[in-house]
């Protein structure tokens, strides 16, 4: 009985990763070229670390899939109807929504300090998991 109650809690939990990038095909193509030509000036370390030239890196994808919550990736121009805590955050950022409460989980400063997929996964493990338990 308790296990199903925990599953319900997890089903109600969401992790929202917000890229410091615009949505849309033109923006995606521009970002792709920018990451190749001038990676040091690219504005979204979350994108830079989790995506290679051929798509999402497999280790990151596996980590995200294993999180005990619904995971959503979105873009800064999609935050119009979101709570102020999300709309006003410096990006990239991550948030946990649980019990209808939105909590900041990972800041832009923390994301921008990650220089590898492994460092990002360690950061997410440290910051997200306590908010999901």
C-alpha positions as CSV (number, residue, x, y, z in Angstrom):
1,X,0.0,0.0,0.0
2,X,2.8,2.4,0.9
3,X,4.6,1.8,-2.4
4,X,1.6,2.9,-4.5
5,X,1.4,6.1,-2.4
6,X,5.0,6.9,-3.1
7,X,4.4,6.3,-6.8
8,X,1.6,8.8,-6.7
9,X,3.9,11.3,-5.1
10,X,6.4,10.8,-7.9
11,X,3.7,11.0,-10.6
12,X,2.8,14.4,-9.2
13,X,6.5,15.6,-9.2
14,X,8.0,17.4,-12.2
15,X,11.5,18.6,-12.9
16,X,11.6,21.5,-15.3
17,X,14.9,22.3,-17.1
18,X,14.9,25.7,-18.8
19,X,17.5,26.4,-21.5
20,X,18.9,29.9,-21.9
21,X,17.8,29.7,-25.5
22,X,14.8,30.5,-27.7
23,X,12.5,27.8,-29.1
24,X,12.0,27.3,-32.8
25,X,13.8,25.9,-35.8
26,X,15.8,29.1,-36.6
27,X,17.0,29.4,-33.0
28,X,18.0,25.7,-32.9
29,X,20.0,26.1,-36.1
30,X,21.7,29.3,-34.8
31,X,22.5,27.6,-31.5
32,X,23.9,24.6,-33.3
33,X,26.2,26.7,-35.4
34,X,27.2,28.9,-32.4
35,X,28.2,25.9,-30.3
36,X,30.5,24.7,-33.1
37,X,32.0,28.0,-34.1
38,X,32.3,29.8,-30.8
39,X,31.6,27.4,-27.9
40,X,33.2,29.7,-25.3
41,X,30.6,32.4,-25.9
42,X,27.6,30.1,-26.0
43,X,25.0,31.3,-23.5
44,X,23.5,28.0,-22.3
45,X,25.9,25.6,-20.5
46,X,23.0,23.2,-20.0
47,X,22.7,22.8,-23.8
48,X,26.5,22.8,-24.3
49,X,27.1,19.9,-21.8
50,X,24.0,17.8,-22.6
51,X,23.9,18.0,-26.4
52,X,26.6,17.0,-28.9
53,X,26.4,17.5,-32.7
54,X,24.1,14.5,-33.1
55,X,21.6,15.2,-30.3
56,X,21.3,14.6,-26.6
57,X,24.2,12.7,-25.0
58,X,23.3,9.2,-24.0
59,X,24.6,9.3,-20.5
60,X,22.6,12.4,-19.7
61,X,19.5,11.0,-21.4
62,X,19.7,7.8,-19.3
63,X,20.1,9.9,-16.1
64,X,17.1,12.0,-16.9
65,X,15.0,9.0,-17.8
66,X,15.8,7.4,-14.4
67,X,14.7,10.5,-12.4
68,X,11.6,9.7,-10.2
69,X,9.6,12.5,-11.7
70,X,8.2,13.7,-15.0
71,X,11.0,15.7,-16.7
72,X,10.3,18.6,-19.0
73,X,12.8,20.7,-21.1
74,X,11.7,24.1,-22.2
75,X,13.0,27.4,-23.4
76,X,13.1,30.9,-22.0
77,X,10.4,32.3,-24.4
78,X,8.0,29.6,-23.2
79,X,7.9,30.9,-19.6
80,X,5.2,33.6,-20.1
81,X,2.5,31.7,-18.1
82,X,4.8,30.2,-15.5
83,X,5.2,31.4,-11.9
84,X,7.5,34.4,-11.3
85,X,10.1,32.2,-9.6
86,X,10.6,30.6,-13.1
87,X,10.0,33.7,-15.3
88,X,12.4,35.9,-13.3
89,X,15.2,33.4,-12.9
90,X,18.6,33.7,-14.6
91,X,18.9,30.9,-17.1
92,X,19.7,28.1,-17.6
93,X,17.9,26.9,-14.5
94,X,16.1,23.8,-13.1
95,X,13.0,23.7,-10.9
96,X,11.1,21.1,-9.1
97,X,7.3,21.2,-8.9
98,X,5.8,19.1,-6.2
99,X,2.5,19.4,-4.3
100,X,1.7,22.4,-6.6
101,X,4.8,24.3,-5.3
102,X,7.6,25.4,-7.6
103,X,11.0,25.4,-6.0
104,X,14.3,26.6,-7.6
105,X,16.6,23.6,-7.7
106,X,19.7,24.6,-9.8
107,X,20.8,28.1,-10.6
108,X,22.5,29.5,-13.7
109,X,25.7,30.0,-11.8
110,X,25.7,26.3,-10.8
111,X,24.9,25.1,-14.4
112,X,27.6,27.4,-15.8
113,X,30.2,25.9,-13.5
114,X,29.6,22.5,-15.0
115,X,32.2,21.7,-17.7
116,X,31.3,18.1,-18.3
117,X,28.3,15.7,-18.4
118,X,29.6,13.9,-15.3
119,X,29.8,17.2,-13.4
120,X,26.3,18.1,-14.4
121,X,24.9,14.7,-13.4
122,X,26.7,15.0,-10.0
123,X,25.1,18.5,-9.5
124,X,21.7,17.3,-10.5
125,X,22.0,14.3,-8.1
126,X,23.0,16.6,-5.3
127,X,20.3,19.3,-5.9
128,X,17.3,17.5,-7.4
129,X,17.1,14.2,-5.5
130,X,16.5,15.8,-2.0
131,X,13.6,17.8,-3.5
132,X,12.0,14.6,-5.0
133,X,12.2,12.4,-1.9
